[in-house]
Amino acid sequence: MSRPPKPLRVALPKGRVMDDALRLFARLGSGVERSALESRRLILPSTDGRFEFLPVKNFDVPVYVESGVADAGVVGLDVLGERESDVLHPLDLRFGGCRLAVAAPGETPYPYLPGSVTPRVATKYVESARRFFAARGIQVDLVHISGSVEIAPLLGLAHWIVDLVQTGRTLEENGLAVVDEVARSTARLIVNRASHKLRLEEHQRLIADLERALDSADRPSPTES
Amino acid sequence: MPTTTLARVPPGSQDLLFDDVRRRRRVQAAWFSLAEAHGYGEVIPPTFEYEEVFSRGAGPELASRLIRFLDRDGRLVALRADFTSSIARMAATRLAAAPLPLRLCYAGKVYRQEPEGGGRRRESFQLGAELIGDPGPEGDVETIRMGISFLRALRIRDFQVNLGDIRFIRPLLEGLAPEGAERLRLAIDRKDRAALAEGAREFGAPAAVARALVELPELIGRGEVLLRARSLASGPEAEEAIERLRAVDALLTPDEREHVVYDLGEIRGLGYYTGVQWEVFVAGVGRAVGFGGRYDHLLGMYGADRPAVGFSLETDALAELLPAEEP
């Protein structure tokens, strides 16, 4: 290939998944200087020049990858289920595990409310919730809110919520319990369709390297240690 | 201001002015000069058609994106969503008696529903060519070659044609319930090995089929990938697909081969494709800028069954890549 060695640009979701992803890339010899991490720069180069990392908001990762601004990205399956984006999903990275669940206050029944009242469900994950309830034949009114979903039943905004559950502690603190599971999620490698074809060898090498790193240590060293 | 609502255009539509127009005209002029030199004659299909012309041949994905309305007599019509569908109707009816092979080319707008906020327009320019009546690999190569020559004529250097054959994949999905087949199709399209392995397990696929499904995302590369794919071919239809791709490869020049990637997981494109099919990718554009393929049964829908192959390219994306005009 006669192309100049340009780094692959990888979009990462700021937060815990990005930390896990950077640890995984570090195992490929493509770590990021601590000073760069602390500098709040827009683009973080890997020390070996193979990648450039682009820290963005969770839900924006698929947007950057689909448009081609980033060649690849790391993002949870929960986000991909919410934003149908036209990208490749070649690899399950196995970290960032969580589940999308229906939760309700202890005294609120599920899946039917007394007197056939139509349940109101508060969630950030409108599309996933819509698909889930439709598949079960349960009619609900969905209320899209963008944060602190777990307080919605307390304040009377909704009967149930659909939200991500990691440890369940936040739910418990708000008097909620999981009553049903919508989906399980882990982080995925996603790849832009055009970049995959135009830089095929580099993408194939990345996928193979990541697969090997994952297999050699079942999962990257977890954050909570 | 009383005119504010009148002053807006609907989302996904827009005015094109001076420079934007000039660039598109340059692309189209280069296209027609190349197409004519190859013996292709220009046709202009109607802007709207009975909607079955698009919905029956091109599959559910395009059917869900038609812009439809009721005609005076109550029949459903749709704005042109795809040139190939219209040209197939034209070639099977008005041109049914024309000597074969028939070489037709076009340039104009297509209209498709697009979700808001996705950065896509609902009307866009396309150009392309259809070769009707040539069943062989020579026909496939004639159209692929035209696409490559055209991109070169536009001085675009970094591009790839992603070439597959749907007959390699079809036997793998045979006998599945529609939802199961749809799930696997999606997993193939996303090169999602995890989902393919899970699907193969869940649907109880025979071992050879399961192996081919899981390998599919890796069956992409230069000519050598066709050899690897041959050992995974499940049955005569899949073997024909490999043989056809090898025949195409043998007809390509070394120069052209540099721009062709074989991808046995290539499943994009419209529902009427029956054999080889391809996508075109250009550096600087994040999605495919063109689709092509063989549609040997589409004309049969109109009573004149004959083999055909063709492709279309996104004029707007190519226009944006053009270098600034020389003085």
Interface residues (C-beta under 8 A of the other chain):
Chain A: R3 E66 S67 G68 V69 D86 V87 L88 H89 P90 L91 D92 V191 N192 R193 A194 S195 H196 K197 L198 L200
Chain B: G119 D158 F159 Q160 N162 R190 K191 D192 R193 A194 A195 P217 I220 G221 V261 D263 E279 F281 V282 A283 G284 V285 G286 R287 A288
